């Protein structure tokens, strides 16, 4: 029975991964292209300072809204925070931009290098929520090229491989967890007493005891006189 359950779990995992790859292959779109298309769906919607969607945006609100389905969460609604996030690749040369890059601009000429932003489309075009009134497409030339301060590459622009958030969401939508639940594997594990056995190991307690011994040994060796 144990081998059978393990076989089912392995087969389920393989099936889920195959389905994810099939969906991505069929879509033929990179994550960068997906968020660019998502932004274009909001063309013409009004600019409202501080708005994060779904039918009105400011510049960083539009970027946050389009990145959210890919698993990105931002603790603060801030163009400066997004544009200066060193966890993601910085692109300073406009010729190296790829679809989905978050292009940043310094339109006020202050200490903040990123007070306006948009999503690069390719072909020297980007979509943004403009303070002039609405979500629109503009050319990265003349005014915006002069104000350009760089870009951040949040999404995977080279391939459509999913991130963990997308994989988990896809698996939930396919109903695989519910199917596994229907197999009764959890009840079988509980009948074997595995959870009680694992709790009986008292791993946290053993770790704390071990940590205490290490600290005690450290103090005994390096104790100040």
N, C-alpha and C positions, 0 to 999 in steps of 0.2 A: 504493500500500500504506500509506503514511504517513497519508493522508487516511482510509483505511478504518479503520485502527487508532484514530485519533482519534475517528472517528464512533462506533465501538463503545464506547469509554470514556465518551463523553458520554452515549450512550444508557443505558449501565449505571448511571451516576450518577443520571440522571433517574429511571430505574426504581426504584432504591433509595430515593430521596427520596419517590417516590409511594407506595411500599409502607409506608414509615414513617408517612406522613400518613394512609393508609387505616386502618392498625392503630389509630392514636391516635383517629381519628374514630369508629371502630367501638366502641372501649372506652368513650368518653364520660366518662372519669374524668380528673380533674386529678391531678398528682403528689401534691398534699396528700391527696386522697382515697385514693390508692393506698397511701401509707405509713400512713394511719389504719387502713385495712382490714387491712394487713399486721400492724399492732400488735394488732388485735382477734383475730387468729388465735391469739394466744398467751395469751388470757385464762385465768386459773387456774394458769398455770405458776409455779413457785416463785421467790421472791425470794432471791437469793444475792449477797452483797456481792462486787463485782468481776466478776460473771459477764456475759458478752456473748452468750449464746445458744449453741445454738439452742433449748434447752428450759429454760433458767433465766437469769434476768437480774437486774441491779440497774437503777436508774432510767436512768442514762446508757447502760448496756449495751443496753437495749431501744431507745432512741433511735438509737444508732449502728447497731444491727442492722437497723432498719427503713429507715434512710437509705442504707445501703451499696449496695443494688441500684440506687439512683438515681445512683450514681457518687461519693458522698461518702465520703472517708476521713479519719479523725481520728488524728493522731499519738499522742495521749494519751487514755486512758480517764478522762474527767474531766467532771463535770457543770458545774463552774465554767468550763472551757475552752469548752464548747459554748454555754453560756448567755451568755457575755460576748464571743463572737466578733464583732468589729465589722465583719467582711466581709459580714455578713448583716443585713438590716433589723431594727431593734428596734421592738417594739410595746409601748407602755406602758399603753395603754387596753384593758381586757378586751373592751370593746364593738367593737373593731376586729379581733378575732381571727378567723381563717379556718381551715377544716379543714386540718390538716397543720402548723400553727404549733407550734413547740416551746415549751411554756409552762414557766416557771421559777419556783422558789419558794425563799425563805430560811426554812427550817424550824428552823434552829439559832440564828438571830439573831447571827451573827458577821460578820466582814468580808467573807465570801464571799456575794455576792448570788444565787448559784445553787448550792444544795447538793441540790436535788431538781428533777426535771423529768418531763414527760410530753408526749404528743402530743394536741393539741386535736382534738376530734371535731366540734365544732359543738353548738349547743343548750346551751351552758354545761357541756358534758361533756368530759372528757379521759381518756385511757388512760395508765396508768403502772405501773411495777413498784414496788409499795409495800413499804416496809420492814416493814409489818405482816404480810407473808407471801406475796404473790403479785401477778401482773399483774392489774389490775382497772380498772374505770371508776369515776371519782368526779366529783362535781359541783364546778364552780368557784364555790363559794359558801362562806359562813361561814368555816371554818378555812382552806381553801385560798385563798380570795379575800383574806383578811387577810395570808397569807404570800406572795401573788403579787408578783413583782418585775419581771415583764415577759416578753416572748416574743421568739424569734428566728425569722425567716421564711427557712428554708433552701430549701425547695422552691418551685417555681412553682405557686402556688395559683390563679392566674387562668386558666391554660390548660394543656393537656397536652403542650406542645412538649417534645421530648426534649433532654437535654443530650448533649454529645459522646460520653460513655461509653456511653449508651444507644444512640446511633446506631451506634457501632462494634460493639457487641454484637449489635445487630439485623442489621447487614450480614453479620457473621460467621455468624450462625445461618441466614441465607438461603442460604448457600453461594456468594454472589456472588464472593468472592475466588478460590475454587477454580475457578469457571467462567471467570473472567478468565485464570487460570493455564493452563487447558486450551486457550485460544485461541492460546497460543504467542507472545503479544506480547513477553514478556520475552526469549525466545530471538531474536526478530526484532530487538529493540533491540540485543542483544549482537552479533548478526551485523553490524549497521551500524557497530559500533565506538563507539557513543555513550558508554558508560561510560568507555572508555579516553580518548576525546576530552575528556570532562568532567574526568577526573582530570588530564589534561595541562594543563588551564587553571590548575591549582595555585591555586585561589581562596584557600585558607587562607594559603598562602605570600605571595600577592600582597597580601592584607589585612594580614599582619604587616609586610610591607615598607612599605606605605602608612602604617600606624600608626607605624612607626619614623620615617618622614620627617616626619609631623605632629609627633611629639614633638621631633624634632631642630629643626624650625622654631620650635616653641613655646619651646624652651630658648634658641635663638639670639636671639629677640625679647625674652623676659622674663628672661633669665639675670641672676642677681644679680651685682652688681659686687663 
